[in-house]
Amino acid sequence: MDALNSLSSLGLVLPSPAYLFGLILFGITGYAAYRYGNKTALAKPKWIGIALMLFPYAVSETWLLYAIGAGLCVALYRYRK
């Protein structure tokens, strides 16, 4: 418990389990989209995959993580071919 108190005193907050799950989910989806785009030589799925892998590092709110991730997944579905 002292470690959590010392992290809080430094201004660091651990992410929620829902945020961590979204981070892993969109990271794996982004990696799969990147591999698909690379294998088929399609630029849009490849770049959407890169965006899916990297955007969680710029977003701190859980609801925003899922909103942007869902939007990118819809874009990936739309530009899959």
C-alpha positions in Angstrom: 0.0 0.0 0.0 3.0 2.3 0.5 3.9 2.0 -3.1 0.5 3.2 -4.2 0.6 6.1 -1.9 4.1 7.1 -3.1 2.9 6.9 -6.7 -0.1 9.1 -5.9 2.1 11.6 -4.1 4.2 11.9 -7.3 1.1 12.6 -9.4 1.1 9.2 -11.1 -2.2 7.3 -11.4 -2.4 3.7 -12.6 -4.9 3.1 -15.5 -8.1 1.3 -14.8 -8.5 -2.4 -15.9 -11.0 -1.3 -18.6 -8.4 1.1 -20.1 -5.7 -1.7 -20.0 -8.1 -4.1 -21.8 -8.9 -1.5 -24.5 -5.2 -0.8 -24.9 -4.5 -4.5 -25.5 -7.6 -5.0 -27.7 -6.8 -2.1 -30.0 -3.1 -2.9 -30.1 -3.7 -6.5 -31.2 -6.3 -5.3 -33.7 -3.9 -2.7 -35.0 -1.1 -5.2 -35.4 -3.4 -7.6 -37.3 -4.6 -4.7 -39.6 -1.0 -3.6 -40.2 0.0 -7.2 -41.1 -3.0 -7.5 -43.4 -2.2 -4.2 -45.1 1.4 -5.1 -45.6 0.6 -8.6 -47.0 -1.9 -7.3 -49.5 0.0 -4.1 -50.3 -3.0 -1.9 -49.3 -2.0 1.4 -47.7 -5.2 2.4 -45.9 -5.4 -0.8 -43.7 -1.7 -0.5 -42.9 -2.0 3.1 -41.8 -5.2 2.5 -39.8 -3.4 -0.4 -38.1 -0.5 1.9 -37.1 -3.1 4.4 -35.8 -4.8 1.7 -33.8 -1.5 0.7 -32.2 -0.4 4.2 -31.3 -3.4 6.3 -30.5 -3.9 4.8 -26.9 -0.7 6.5 -25.8 -2.1 9.9 -26.6 -5.5 9.4 -25.0 -6.0 9.3 -21.2 -9.8 8.9 -20.8 -11.3 5.4 -21.1 -14.4 6.5 -22.9 -12.4 8.4 -25.5 -10.1 5.3 -26.0 -13.1 3.2 -26.9 -14.8 5.9 -29.0 -11.7 6.5 -31.1 -10.9 2.8 -31.3 -14.4 2.0 -32.5 -14.2 4.7 -35.1 -10.9 3.4 -36.4 -12.2 -0.2 -36.5 -15.2 1.0 -38.5 -12.8 2.8 -40.9 -10.7 -0.4 -41.1 -13.8 -2.4 -42.0 -14.8 0.2 -44.6 -11.3 0.3 -46.3 -10.5 -3.4 -46.0 -10.4 -3.9 -49.8 
